[in-house]
Amino acid sequence: MNIALSIGPLVALIAGILILAVPRLLNYIVAIYLIIIGLLGLFGGHLH
């Protein structure tokens, strides 16, 4: 059996749970997400 998890949905699930638990984390989670996406875009990183 081969189980492959995509990183995007997993990160979204964890972030959603954290935001529900501690709503103040929303700003930090969004900021970190945007920074990571920006860095991946600049350096040509591809998550497959």
C-alpha positions as CSV (number, residue, x, y, z in Angstrom):
1,M,0.0,0.0,0.0
2,N,1.4,3.4,-1.0
3,I,0.2,6.4,1.0
4,A,1.2,9.8,-0.4
5,L,0.3,13.0,1.5
6,S,0.3,16.4,-0.2
7,I,1.9,19.1,1.9
8,G,-0.6,21.8,1.0
9,P,-3.8,20.2,2.4
10,L,-1.9,19.0,5.4
11,V,-0.6,22.5,6.2
12,A,-4.0,23.9,5.6
13,L,-5.6,21.4,8.0
14,I,-3.0,22.1,10.8
15,A,-3.3,25.9,10.3
16,G,-7.1,25.7,10.4
17,I,-7.0,23.8,13.7
18,L,-4.5,26.2,15.2
19,I,-6.6,29.2,14.1
20,L,-9.7,27.7,15.7
21,A,-7.8,27.0,18.9
22,V,-5.9,30.4,19.1
23,P,-7.4,33.0,16.8
24,R,-4.5,35.4,17.4
25,L,-2.3,33.0,15.5
26,L,-4.1,34.0,12.3
27,N,-1.7,36.9,11.5
28,Y,1.4,34.8,12.1
29,I,0.2,31.8,10.1
30,V,-0.8,34.0,7.1
31,A,2.6,35.9,7.3
32,I,4.6,32.7,7.5
33,Y,2.6,31.2,4.6
34,L,3.2,34.2,2.4
35,I,6.9,34.3,3.2
36,I,7.3,30.6,2.4
37,I,5.3,30.9,-0.9
38,G,7.3,34.0,-1.8
39,L,10.6,32.2,-1.2
40,L,9.6,29.2,-3.1
41,G,8.5,31.4,-6.0
42,L,11.8,33.3,-6.0
43,F,14.0,30.3,-5.8
44,G,12.0,28.1,-8.1
45,G,11.1,25.5,-5.5
46,H,8.5,22.9,-6.5
47,L,6.6,20.7,-4.1
48,H,5.4,17.5,-5.6
